Amino acid sequence: MANKRLAKGLDGVSRPWMPRERYMLYSRGFRDGAGIKAMNAECSGLEDYDRGYADGCKARGAATTRFAKEIGYKPSILRAAQ
């Protein structure tokens, strides 16, 4: 794994991220990306968080596009067109 930073133990010494910490980073990133939230400044730049954020954005886009097709709605940025 190529995270830019290492985690720190209770003793303050840097150590590699543990699998559960990597999972939580990814989950937090996914939640933020899917929820259209700004990237968390503390986590941004960490590979697992960034990957989760990108995957969350993609999942949100796919889900909303699929639902729009299902109900026959064509989203438009130009609200004046309606």
Distance bins in CASP14 RR format, pairs under 12 A and 6 or more apart:
PFRMAT RR
TARGET T0000
AUTHOR 0000-0000-0000
RMODE 2
METHOD distances of the structure
MODEL  1
1 7 0 0 0 0 0 1 0 0 0 0 0
1 16 1 0 0 1 0 0 0 0 0 0 0
1 17 1 0 0 1 0 0 0 0 0 0 0
1 18 0 0 0 0 0 1 0 0 0 0 0
1 19 0 0 0 0 0 1 0 0 0 0 0
1 21 0 0 0 0 0 1 0 0 0 0 0
1 22 1 0 0 1 0 0 0 0 0 0 0
1 25 0 0 0 0 0 1 0 0 0 0 0
1 26 0 0 0 0 0 1 0 0 0 0 0
1 46 0 0 0 0 1 0 0 0 0 0 0
1 47 1 0 0 1 0 0 0 0 0 0 0
1 48 1 0 0 1 0 0 0 0 0 0 0
1 51 0 0 0 0 0 1 0 0 0 0 0
2 16 0 0 0 0 0 1 0 0 0 0 0
2 17 0 0 0 0 0 1 0 0 0 0 0
2 22 0 0 0 0 0 1 0 0 0 0 0
2 45 0 0 0 0 0 1 0 0 0 0 0
2 46 0 0 0 0 0 1 0 0 0 0 0
2 47 1 0 1 0 0 0 0 0 0 0 0
2 48 0 0 0 0 0 1 0 0 0 0 0
2 50 0 0 0 0 0 1 0 0 0 0 0
2 51 0 0 0 0 0 1 0 0 0 0 0
3 14 0 0 0 0 0 1 0 0 0 0 0
3 15 0 0 0 0 0 1 0 0 0 0 0
3 16 0 0 0 0 1 0 0 0 0 0 0
3 17 1 0 0 1 0 0 0 0 0 0 0
3 18 0 0 0 0 0 1 0 0 0 0 0
3 21 0 0 0 0 1 0 0 0 0 0 0
3 22 0 0 0 0 1 0 0 0 0 0 0
3 25 0 0 0 0 1 0 0 0 0 0 0
3 26 0 0 0 0 0 1 0 0 0 0 0
3 43 0 0 0 0 0 1 0 0 0 0 0
3 44 0 0 0 0 0 1 0 0 0 0 0
3 45 0 0 0 0 1 0 0 0 0 0 0
3 46 1 0 1 0 0 0 0 0 0 0 0
3 47 1 0 1 0 0 0 0 0 0 0 0
3 48 1 0 0 1 0 0 0 0 0 0 0
3 49 0 0 0 0 1 0 0 0 0 0 0
3 50 0 0 0 0 1 0 0 0 0 0 0
3 51 0 0 0 0 0 1 0 0 0 0 0
4 14 0 0 0 0 0 1 0 0 0 0 0
4 17 0 0 0 0 0 1 0 0 0 0 0
4 43 0 0 0 0 0 1 0 0 0 0 0
4 44 0 0 0 0 1 0 0 0 0 0 0
4 45 1 0 1 0 0 0 0 0 0 0 0
4 46 1 0 0 1 0 0 0 0 0 0 0
4 47 1 0 0 1 0 0 0 0 0 0 0
4 48 0 0 0 0 0 1 0 0 0 0 0
4 49 0 0 0 0 0 1 0 0 0 0 0
4 50 0 0 0 0 1 0 0 0 0 0 0
5 14 0 0 0 0 1 0 0 0 0 0 0
5 15 0 0 0 0 0 1 0 0 0 0 0
5 16 0 0 0 0 0 1 0 0 0 0 0
5 17 0 0 0 0 1 0 0 0 0 0 0
5 21 0 0 0 0 0 1 0 0 0 0 0
5 25 0 0 0 0 0 1 0 0 0 0 0
5 42 0 0 0 0 0 1 0 0 0 0 0
5 43 0 0 0 0 1 0 0 0 0 0 0
5 44 0 0 0 0 0 1 0 0 0 0 0
5 45 0 0 0 0 1 0 0 0 0 0 0
5 46 1 0 0 1 0 0 0 0 0 0 0
5 47 0 0 0 0 1 0 0 0 0 0 0
5 48 0 0 0 0 0 1 0 0 0 0 0
5 49 0 0 0 0 0 1 0 0 0 0 0
6 12 0 0 0 0 0 1 0 0 0 0 0
6 13 0 0 0 0 1 0 0 0 0 0 0
6 14 1 1 0 0 0 0 0 0 0 0 0
6 15 1 0 0 1 0 0 0 0 0 0 0
6 16 1 0 0 1 0 0 0 0 0 0 0
6 17 1 0 0 1 0 0 0 0 0 0 0
6 18 0 0 0 0 0 1 0 0 0 0 0
6 21 0 0 0 0 0 1 0 0 0 0 0
6 46 0 0 0 0 0 1 0 0 0 0 0
7 13 0 0 0 0 1 0 0 0 0 0 0
7 14 1 0 0 1 0 0 0 0 0 0 0
7 15 1 0 1 0 0 0 0 0 0 0 0
7 16 1 0 0 1 0 0 0 0 0 0 0
7 17 1 0 1 0 0 0 0 0 0 0 0
7 18 1 0 0 1 0 0 0 0 0 0 0
7 19 0 0 0 0 0 1 0 0 0 0 0
7 20 0 0 0 0 0 1 0 0 0 0 0
7 21 1 0 0 1 0 0 0 0 0 0 0
7 22 0 0 0 0 1 0 0 0 0 0 0
7 24 0 0 0 0 0 1 0 0 0 0 0
7 25 0 0 0 0 1 0 0 0 0 0 0
7 43 0 0 0 0 0 1 0 0 0 0 0
7 46 0 0 0 0 1 0 0 0 0 0 0
7 48 0 0 0 0 0 1 0 0 0 0 0
8 14 1 0 1 0 0 0 0 0 0 0 0
8 15 1 0 0 1 0 0 0 0 0 0 0
8 16 0 0 0 0 0 1 0 0 0 0 0
8 17 0 0 0 0 0 1 0 0 0 0 0
8 21 0 0 0 0 0 1 0 0 0 0 0
9 15 1 0 1 0 0 0 0 0 0 0 0
9 16 0 0 0 0 0 1 0 0 0 0 0
9 17 0 0 0 0 0 1 0 0 0 0 0
9 18 0 0 0 0 0 1 0 0 0 0 0
9 21 0 0 0 0 0 1 0 0 0 0 0
15 21 0 0 0 0 0 1 0 0 0 0 0
16 22 0 0 0 0 1 0 0 0 0 0 0
17 23 0 0 0 0 1 0 0 0 0 0 0
17 24 0 0 0 0 1 0 0 0 0 0 0
17 25 1 0 0 1 0 0 0 0 0 0 0
17 26 0 0 0 0 0 1 0 0 0 0 0
17 43 0 0 0 0 0 1 0 0 0 0 0
17 46 0 0 0 0 1 0 0 0 0 0 0
17 47 0 0 0 0 1 0 0 0 0 0 0
17 48 1 0 0 1 0 0 0 0 0 0 0
17 49 0 0 0 0 0 1 0 0 0 0 0
18 24 0 0 0 0 1 0 0 0 0 0 0
18 25 0 0 0 0 0 1 0 0 0 0 0
18 48 0 0 0 0 0 1 0 0 0 0 0
19 25 0 0 0 0 0 1 0 0 0 0 0
19 26 0 0 0 0 0 1 0 0 0 0 0
19 48 0 0 0 0 0 1 0 0 0 0 0
20 26 0 0 0 0 0 1 0 0 0 0 0
20 27 0 0 0 0 0 1 0 0 0 0 0
20 48 0 0 0 0 0 1 0 0 0 0 0
21 27 0 0 0 0 0 1 0 0 0 0 0
21 28 0 0 0 0 0 1 0 0 0 0 0
21 43 0 0 0 0 0 1 0 0 0 0 0
21 46 0 0 0 0 1 0 0 0 0 0 0
21 48 0 0 0 0 1 0 0 0 0 0 0
21 49 0 0 0 0 0 1 0 0 0 0 0
22 28 0 0 0 0 0 1 0 0 0 0 0
22 29 0 0 0 0 0 1 0 0 0 0 0
22 43 0 0 0 0 0 1 0 0 0 0 0
22 46 0 0 0 0 1 0 0 0 0 0 0
22 47 0 0 0 0 1 0 0 0 0 0 0
22 48 1 0 1 0 0 0 0 0 0 0 0
22 49 0 0 0 0 1 0 0 0 0 0 0
22 51 0 0 0 0 1 0 0 0 0 0 0
22 52 0 0 0 0 0 1 0 0 0 0 0
23 29 0 0 0 0 0 1 0 0 0 0 0
23 30 0 0 0 0 0 1 0 0 0 0 0
23 48 1 0 0 1 0 0 0 0 0 0 0
23 49 0 0 0 0 0 1 0 0 0 0 0
23 51 0 0 0 0 0 1 0 0 0 0 0
23 52 0 0 0 0 0 1 0 0 0 0 0
24 30 0 0 0 0 0 1 0 0 0 0 0
24 31 0 0 0 0 0 1 0 0 0 0 0
24 40 0 0 0 0 0 1 0 0 0 0 0
24 43 0 0 0 0 1 0 0 0 0 0 0
24 46 0 0 0 0 0 1 0 0 0 0 0
24 48 0 0 0 0 1 0 0 0 0 0 0
24 49 0 0 0 0 1 0 0 0 0 0 0
24 52 0 0 0 0 0 1 0 0 0 0 0
25 31 0 0 0 0 0 1 0 0 0 0 0
25 32 0 0 0 0 0 1 0 0 0 0 0
25 39 0 0 0 0 0 1 0 0 0 0 0
25 40 0 0 0 0 1 0 0 0 0 0 0
25 42 0 0 0 0 0 1 0 0 0 0 0
25 43 1 0 0 1 0 0 0 0 0 0 0
25 44 0 0 0 0 0 1 0 0 0 0 0
25 45 0 0 0 0 0 1 0 0 0 0 0
25 46 1 0 1 0 0 0 0 0 0 0 0
25 47 0 0 0 0 1 0 0 0 0 0 0
25 48 1 0 1 0 0 0 0 0 0 0 0
25 49 1 0 1 0 0 0 0 0 0 0 0
25 50 0 0 0 0 1 0 0 0 0 0 0
25 51 0 0 0 0 1 0 0 0 0 0 0
25 52 1 0 0 1 0 0 0 0 0 0 0
25 53 0 0 0 0 1 0 0 0 0 0 0
26 32 0 0 0 0 0 1 0 0 0 0 0
26 33 0 0 0 0 0 1 0 0 0 0 0
26 43 0 0 0 0 0 1 0 0 0 0 0
26 46 0 0 0 0 1 0 0 0 0 0 0
26 47 0 0 0 0 1 0 0 0 0 0 0
26 48 1 0 1 0 0 0 0 0 0 0 0
26 49 1 0 0 1 0 0 0 0 0 0 0
26 50 0 0 0 0 1 0 0 0 0 0 0
26 51 1 0 0 1 0 0 0 0 0 0 0
26 52 1 0 1 0 0 0 0 0 0 0 0
26 53 0 0 0 0 1 0 0 0 0 0 0
26 54 0 0 0 0 0 1 0 0 0 0 0
26 55 1 0 0 1 0 0 0 0 0 0 0
26 56 0 0 0 0 1 0 0 0 0 0 0
27 33 0 0 0 0 0 1 0 0 0 0 0
27 34 0 0 0 0 0 1 0 0 0 0 0
27 40 0 0 0 0 0 1 0 0 0 0 0
27 43 0 0 0 0 0 1 0 0 0 0 0
27 48 0 0 0 0 1 0 0 0 0 0 0
27 49 0 0 0 0 1 0 0 0 0 0 0
27 51 0 0 0 0 0 1 0 0 0 0 0
27 52 1 0 0 1 0 0 0 0 0 0 0
27 53 0 0 0 0 0 1 0 0 0 0 0
27 55 0 0 0 0 0 1 0 0 0 0 0
27 56 0 0 0 0 0 1 0 0 0 0 0
28 34 0 0 0 0 0 1 0 0 0 0 0
28 35 0 0 0 0 0 1 0 0 0 0 0
28 37 0 0 0 0 1 0 0 0 0 0 0
28 39 0 0 0 0 0 1 0 0 0 0 0
28 40 1 0 0 1 0 0 0 0 0 0 0
28 42 0 0 0 0 1 0 0 0 0 0 0
28 43 1 0 0 1 0 0 0 0 0 0 0
28 44 0 0 0 0 0 1 0 0 0 0 0
28 46 0 0 0 0 1 0 0 0 0 0 0
28 48 0 0 0 0 1 0 0 0 0 0 0
28 49 1 0 0 1 0 0 0 0 0 0 0
28 50 0 0 0 0 0 1 0 0 0 0 0
28 51 0 0 0 0 0 1 0 0 0 0 0
28 52 0 0 0 0 1 0 0 0 0 0 0
28 53 0 0 0 0 1 0 0 0 0 0 0
28 56 0 0 0 0 0 1 0 0 0 0 0
29 35 0 0 0 0 1 0 0 0 0 0 0
29 37 0 0 0 0 1 0 0 0 0 0 0
29 38 0 0 0 0 0 1 0 0 0 0 0
29 39 1 0 0 1 0 0 0 0 0 0 0
29 40 1 0 0 1 0 0 0 0 0 0 0
29 42 0 0 0 0 0 1 0 0 0 0 0
29 43 1 0 0 1 0 0 0 0 0 0 0
29 44 0 0 0 0 1 0 0 0 0 0 0
29 45 0 0 0 0 0 1 0 0 0 0 0
29 46 0 0 0 0 1 0 0 0 0 0 0
29 47 0 0 0 0 0 1 0 0 0 0 0
29 48 0 0 0 0 1 0 0 0 0 0 0
29 49 1 0 1 0 0 0 0 0 0 0 0
29 50 1 0 0 1 0 0 0 0 0 0 0
29 51 0 0 0 0 1 0 0 0 0 0 0
29 52 1 0 1 0 0 0 0 0 0 0 0
29 53 1 0 1 0 0 0 0 0 0 0 0
29 54 0 0 0 0 1 0 0 0 0 0 0
29 55 0 0 0 0 1 0 0 0 0 0 0
29 56 1 0 0 1 0 0 0 0 0 0 0
29 57 0 0 0 0 1 0 0 0 0 0 0
29 59 0 0 0 0 0 1 0 0 0 0 0
29 60 0 0 0 0 0 1 0 0 0 0 0
30 37 0 0 0 0 0 1 0 0 0 0 0
30 40 0 0 0 0 0 1 0 0 0 0 0
30 43 0 0 0 0 0 1 0 0 0 0 0
30 48 0 0 0 0 0 1 0 0 0 0 0
30 49 0 0 0 0 1 0 0 0 0 0 0
30 50 0 0 0 0 0 1 0 0 0 0 0
30 51 0 0 0 0 1 0 0 0 0 0 0
30 52 1 0 1 0 0 0 0 0 0 0 0
30 53 1 0 0 1 0 0 0 0 0 0 0
30 54 0 0 0 0 1 0 0 0 0 0 0
30 55 1 0 1 0 0 0 0 0 0 0 0
30 56 1 0 1 0 0 0 0 0 0 0 0
30 57 0 0 0 0 1 0 0 0 0 0 0
30 58 0 0 0 0 1 0 0 0 0 0 0
30 59 1 0 0 1 0 0 0 0 0 0 0
30 60 0 0 0 0 1 0 0 0 0 0 0
31 37 1 0 0 1 0 0 0 0 0 0 0
31 39 0 0 0 0 0 1 0 0 0 0 0
31 40 0 0 0 0 1 0 0 0 0 0 0
31 43 0 0 0 0 0 1 0 0 0 0 0
31 49 0 0 0 0 0 1 0 0 0 0 0
31 52 0 0 0 0 1 0 0 0 0 0 0
31 53 0 0 0 0 1 0 0 0 0 0 0
31 55 0 0 0 0 0 1 0 0 0 0 0
31 56 1 0 0 1 0 0 0 0 0 0 0
31 57 0 0 0 0 0 1 0 0 0 0 0
31 59 0 0 0 0 0 1 0 0 0 0 0
31 60 0 0 0 0 0 1 0 0 0 0 0
32 38 1 0 0 1 0 0 0 0 0 0 0
32 39 1 0 0 1 0 0 0 0 0 0 0
32 40 1 0 0 1 0 0 0 0 0 0 0
32 41 0 0 0 0 0 1 0 0 0 0 0
32 42 0 0 0 0 0 1 0 0 0 0 0
32 43 0 0 0 0 1 0 0 0 0 0 0
32 44 0 0 0 0 1 0 0 0 0 0 0
32 49 0 0 0 0 1 0 0 0 0 0 0
32 50 0 0 0 0 0 1 0 0 0 0 0
32 52 0 0 0 0 1 0 0 0 0 0 0
32 53 1 0 1 0 0 0 0 0 0 0 0
32 54 0 0 0 0 0 1 0 0 0 0 0
32 55 0 0 0 0 0 1 0 0 0 0 0
32 56 0 0 0 0 1 0 0 0 0 0 0
32 57 0 0 0 0 1 0 0 0 0 0 0
32 60 0 0 0 0 0 1 0 0 0 0 0
33 39 0 0 0 0 1 0 0 0 0 0 0
33 40 0 0 0 0 0 1 0 0 0 0 0
33 43 0 0 0 0 0 1 0 0 0 0 0
33 44 0 0 0 0 0 1 0 0 0 0 0
33 49 0 0 0 0 0 1 0 0 0 0 0
33 50 0 0 0 0 0 1 0 0 0 0 0
33 51 0 0 0 0 0 1 0 0 0 0 0
33 52 1 0 0 1 0 0 0 0 0 0 0
33 53 1 0 1 0 0 0 0 0 0 0 0
33 54 1 0 0 1 0 0 0 0 0 0 0
33 55 0 0 0 0 1 0 0 0 0 0 0
33 56 1 0 1 0 0 0 0 0 0 0 0
33 57 1 0 1 0 0 0 0 0 0 0 0
33 58 0 0 0 0 1 0 0 0 0 0 0
33 59 0 0 0 0 1 0 0 0 0 0 0
33 60 1 0 0 1 0 0 0 0 0 0 0
33 61 0 0 0 0 0 1 0 0 0 0 0
34 52 0 0 0 0 1 0 0 0 0 0 0
34 53 0 0 0 0 1 0 0 0 0 0 0
34 54 0 0 0 0 0 1 0 0 0 0 0
34 55 0 0 0 0 1 0 0 0 0 0 0
34 56 1 0 1 0 0 0 0 0 0 0 0
34 57 1 0 0 1 0 0 0 0 0 0 0
34 58 0 0 0 0 1 0 0 0 0 0 0
34 59 1 0 1 0 0 0 0 0 0 0 0
34 60 1 0 1 0 0 0 0 0 0 0 0
34 61 0 0 0 0 1 0 0 0 0 0 0
34 62 0 0 0 0 0 1 0 0 0 0 0
34 63 0 0 0 0 1 0 0 0 0 0 0
34 64 0 0 0 0 0 1 0 0 0 0 0
35 52 0 0 0 0 0 1 0 0 0 0 0
35 53 0 0 0 0 0 1 0 0 0 0 0
35 56 1 0 0 1 0 0 0 0 0 0 0
35 57 0 0 0 0 1 0 0 0 0 0 0
35 59 0 0 0 0 1 0 0 0 0 0 0
35 60 1 0 0 1 0 0 0 0 0 0 0
35 61 0 0 0 0 0 1 0 0 0 0 0
35 63 0 0 0 0 0 1 0 0 0 0 0
35 64 0 0 0 0 0 1 0 0 0 0 0
36 53 0 0 0 0 0 1 0 0 0 0 0
36 56 0 0 0 0 1 0 0 0 0 0 0
36 57 0 0 0 0 1 0 0 0 0 0 0
36 59 0 0 0 0 0 1 0 0 0 0 0
36 60 1 0 0 1 0 0 0 0 0 0 0
36 61 0 0 0 0 0 1 0 0 0 0 0
36 64 0 0 0 0 0 1 0 0 0 0 0
37 43 0 0 0 0 0 1 0 0 0 0 0
37 44 0 0 0 0 0 1 0 0 0 0 0
37 53 0 0 0 0 1 0 0 0 0 0 0
37 56 0 0 0 0 0 1 0 0 0 0 0
37 57 0 0 0 0 0 1 0 0 0 0 0
37 60 0 0 0 0 0 1 0 0 0 0 0
38 44 0 0 0 0 1 0 0 0 0 0 0
38 53 0 0 0 0 1 0 0 0 0 0 0
39 45 0 0 0 0 1 0 0 0 0 0 0
39 46 0 0 0 0 0 1 0 0 0 0 0
39 49 1 0 0 1 0 0 0 0 0 0 0
39 50 1 0 0 1 0 0 0 0 0 0 0
39 52 0 0 0 0 0 1 0 0 0 0 0
39 53 1 0 1 0 0 0 0 0 0 0 0
39 54 0 0 0 0 0 1 0 0 0 0 0
39 56 0 0 0 0 0 1 0 0 0 0 0
39 57 0 0 0 0 0 1 0 0 0 0 0
40 46 0 0 0 0 1 0 0 0 0 0 0
40 49 1 0 0 1 0 0 0 0 0 0 0
40 50 0 0 0 0 0 1 0 0 0 0 0
40 52 0 0 0 0 0 1 0 0 0 0 0
40 53 0 0 0 0 1 0 0 0 0 0 0
41 49 0 0 0 0 0 1 0 0 0 0 0
42 49 0 0 0 0 1 0 0 0 0 0 0
43 49 1 1 0 0 0 0 0 0 0 0 0
43 50 0 0 0 0 1 0 0 0 0 0 0
43 51 0 0 0 0 0 1 0 0 0 0 0
43 52 0 0 0 0 1 0 0 0 0 0 0
43 53 0 0 0 0 1 0 0 0 0 0 0
44 50 1 0 0 1 0 0 0 0 0 0 0
44 51 0 0 0 0 0 1 0 0 0 0 0
44 52 0 0 0 0 0 1 0 0 0 0 0
44 53 0 0 0 0 1 0 0 0 0 0 0
44 54 0 0 0 0 0 1 0 0 0 0 0
45 51 0 0 0 0 0 1 0 0 0 0 0
45 52 0 0 0 0 0 1 0 0 0 0 0
45 53 0 0 0 0 1 0 0 0 0 0 0
45 54 0 0 0 0 0 1 0 0 0 0 0
46 52 0 0 0 0 0 1 0 0 0 0 0
46 53 0 0 0 0 1 0 0 0 0 0 0
47 53 0 0 0 0 0 1 0 0 0 0 0
47 54 0 0 0 0 0 1 0 0 0 0 0
48 54 0 0 0 0 0 1 0 0 0 0 0
48 55 0 0 0 0 0 1 0 0 0 0 0
49 55 0 0 0 0 0 1 0 0 0 0 0
49 56 0 0 0 0 0 1 0 0 0 0 0
50 56 0 0 0 0 0 1 0 0 0 0 0
50 57 0 0 0 0 0 1 0 0 0 0 0
51 57 0 0 0 0 0 1 0 0 0 0 0
51 58 0 0 0 0 0 1 0 0 0 0 0
52 58 0 0 0 0 1 0 0 0 0 0 0
52 59 0 0 0 0 1 0 0 0 0 0 0
52 60 0 0 0 0 0 1 0 0 0 0 0
53 59 0 0 0 0 0 1 0 0 0 0 0
53 60 0 0 0 0 0 1 0 0 0 0 0
54 60 0 0 0 0 0 1 0 0 0 0 0
54 61 0 0 0 0 0 1 0 0 0 0 0
55 61 0 0 0 0 0 1 0 0 0 0 0
55 62 0 0 0 0 0 1 0 0 0 0 0
56 62 0 0 0 0 1 0 0 0 0 0 0
56 63 0 0 0 0 1 0 0 0 0 0 0
56 64 0 0 0 0 0 1 0 0 0 0 0
57 63 0 0 0 0 0 1 0 0 0 0 0
57 64 0 0 0 0 0 1 0 0 0 0 0
58 64 0 0 0 0 0 1 0 0 0 0 0
58 65 0 0 0 0 0 1 0 0 0 0 0
59 65 0 0 0 0 0 1 0 0 0 0 0
59 66 0 0 0 0 0 1 0 0 0 0 0
60 66 0 0 0 0 0 1 0 0 0 0 0
60 67 0 0 0 0 0 1 0 0 0 0 0
61 67 0 0 0 0 1 0 0 0 0 0 0
61 68 0 0 0 0 1 0 0 0 0 0 0
61 69 0 0 0 0 0 1 0 0 0 0 0
61 75 0 0 0 0 0 1 0 0 0 0 0
62 68 0 0 0 0 0 1 0 0 0 0 0
62 69 0 0 0 0 0 1 0 0 0 0 0
63 69 0 0 0 0 0 1 0 0 0 0 0
63 70 0 0 0 0 0 1 0 0 0 0 0
64 70 0 0 0 0 0 1 0 0 0 0 0
64 71 0 0 0 0 0 1 0 0 0 0 0
64 73 0 0 0 0 1 0 0 0 0 0 0
64 75 1 0 0 1 0 0 0 0 0 0 0
65 71 0 0 0 0 0 1 0 0 0 0 0
65 72 0 0 0 0 0 1 0 0 0 0 0
65 73 0 0 0 0 0 1 0 0 0 0 0
65 74 0 0 0 0 0 1 0 0 0 0 0
65 75 0 0 0 0 1 0 0 0 0 0 0
66 72 0 0 0 0 0 1 0 0 0 0 0
66 73 0 0 0 0 0 1 0 0 0 0 0
67 73 0 0 0 0 1 0 0 0 0 0 0
67 75 0 0 0 0 0 1 0 0 0 0 0
68 74 1 0 0 1 0 0 0 0 0 0 0
68 75 1 0 1 0 0 0 0 0 0 0 0
68 76 0 0 0 0 0 1 0 0 0 0 0
69 75 0 0 0 0 0 1 0 0 0 0 0
73 82 0 0 0 0 0 1 0 0 0 0 0
74 81 0 0 0 0 0 1 0 0 0 0 0
74 82 0 0 0 0 0 1 0 0 0 0 0
75 81 0 0 0 0 0 1 0 0 0 0 0
75 82 0 0 0 0 0 1 0 0 0 0 0
76 82 1 0 0 1 0 0 0 0 0 0 0
END
